[in-house]
């Protein structure tokens, strides 16, 4: 079979993000505290090599043939050390395509039939957990700051092969980084972006 015969494979092929190296998923967990909806956050263990001490949502990279939703559920089970029966999935929110070739998918779920104080989270991955009333995010918009990403070319980049050479006007990527301040906690970056997206969906 020649390569040209592979044209017909396009009929059943699912489109993917060009350059994407890894899919990750997070769960935005809602839990009732004193009859009020809260978002549950975790502070990553300071023993971790990657982002120790950061505030995060349960999540991680996709394994094998599991779906992105299955990843979010599995990671929540592992990090919070709860049962699948304690997780009710409400649905997906928007996903993030990161500049370092990773796509992060977000889901919202309810943690039920267990109290916050009874969650025996994984001490290997989580330093501690805390909750923030959903009403706080509905009433308080995040502060947002701009982050510009610069381009660094290979020393042998062929500028001479493109129009205008080294004077070519490349578009620089700009990201908006949201920050929430709740008591002594600063919720920012990817975690805050998913919260902000969730709140915008609720408001619209």
N, C-alpha and C positions, 0 to 999 in steps of 0.2 A: 504493500500500500504506500503510495507516495504522499508527501506532505499536503499536496493539493486536495487529496481525498478527505483530509481532516476538516475541511471547510464545514462539512455537515455536522460536526460535533458542536458547532456554535448553537445549533437549535436547542440543545438541552443543557447548555452550559450556564451556570450561574455567575453573574458578573462579580468580580472581586475588586478591592481597592488596590490600584497599582502601587507597588513598592511596600505594601504592608507586610511586615515580618511576623507579627504576633497579634492575636486577639486576646483581650482581657475583658473581664466583666466585674461589675460591682453591684451590690444590693444596697438600696437606700431603705433601711429597716424602720418601720413605724411601730411604736409600742405604746400602750396605754399606761400612763403614770398619773395616779390620782384622778382618774376619769378624764384625762386630757391626752390628746395625741402628742407624742414626742417623736423626734428622730433620734435613733441610737447611734452614737459614734464610738469609735475605739481609738485609743492611743497606742501606736505601734511599740512593741517591745524595744527597749534601748539596746538589746543584745543583737538585734537584726543588723545585717550589713547594709540593707537598702532602706533609706528613709527612717532610721530609728527615731522614735519619739514623735513622729508626725501624727496628726489626727487624720483618720481615714475612715472609709466605709469598708465593710467586709468585701473581699474580692481578690482576684488574682488572674493568672494566665489560664487559657483554655488548655485542657489536656485531651489528647487523642481525638476521638470522633464525637465528643460531647458537644452539645449546642452551647451557645453563649449563655442562655438562661440556665442550663444545667451547671455551667461553671459558677455562676453567681450563687446558686443554691448550695453547691458543694462547698465553696469557699466559706459561705456563711455558717454552714454546719461545722466545718473544721475550726474556724477561728472563734466562733462563739460557743462551740461545743454544745450545740442544741440539735434536736431531731428535725428531720424533714417535715414531720407532722406539726412542728411549731411554726412553720413558715407558710404563709398564704400569699401567693404572688398576685399582685394587682395588675401588673403590666409593665411595659417598657417605657423609658423616657428616651431622650435623644442620646446619640453616641458621639464620642470625641475621636477625631483623627489627629493623632499627635505628630509633631514635627520629627520625632525620632522613629517613625515607621511602626507605630503601635496604634491599634484601634481599641478604644475602651467602650464597652456597651453597658448601659445603666438600666436597672430594673428597680421597681418599688414593691416592697412586700410588707406584710404585717407579721410581727412576732407575737404569737398568741399562746395562751395556756401556760405562760411562764412569766414570773415577775423579774424585773431587772435585777433585783438583789439575789435572785436564784440562778442567774446565768453564770455558769462555771466556765468562763472563757479560757481559751488556750493560753497559758502563761508563757509558752514558747514564742508566740506571735504577738500577744496583746499585753500591754502594761496594765491598762485599766480601761473601763468603759464609762461613758456618761451619756446623759440624755439632755436634749434641748427641746422645749415646747415648740410645736409646730407654729403656734401663734406668734412666737418671736420672729420667725422668718417671714411670716405673712405681714408683719408690721414693720420690719426693719430690712430695708434694701441693703445689699452689700456695698462696701466701698470697692471701686474698681480702678485698677492701675494698668497702664500700658507697658507691654514688654516687647521690645523690638529684637528680632533675631537677625544677626548679621551673616554674611556669606564669606567663607574662607575657601579660596580656590586651591586645587592642586597646583604645585609649582609648574607642572607641565601642561596646565589647562590650555587647550588650543584656541586662545582668544583670536588668533589671526584667521581662523576659519569661520568666524561669525561676523555679521554686519556690525560695523563700528568698533569691533575688537574690544579692547579693555574699557572703552567708553560706553559699551552697551548698557542700557538702562535696565538693570535687573530690578524686579519688584521684591522688596523686602517684606518678610512675613512679620505680622504684628499680632500679638496675643493680648487678650484682656484677662487679667488675673483678679478674681474677686476675693474679698476678705470680709469675714464676719467676726465680730468680737462678742463673745458671750461669757460673762464673768471673767475667769482667768484663762479662758480658752480662745485661741485664735484659729478659726476654721478658714482655710484658704486653699488656693490652687485647684487641683482636680476635684477634690472633695466639695469645695464650695461651689464649683461650677455645676456639678450635678445637683446640688441643693437649689441653686439659683434657677436652673432649668426646670426642676420639679415645681418650684413655686410659681414660675411663669406659666406653666401648664395649668396649675390650679386656678390662677387668676384669669386665664383666658378661656 
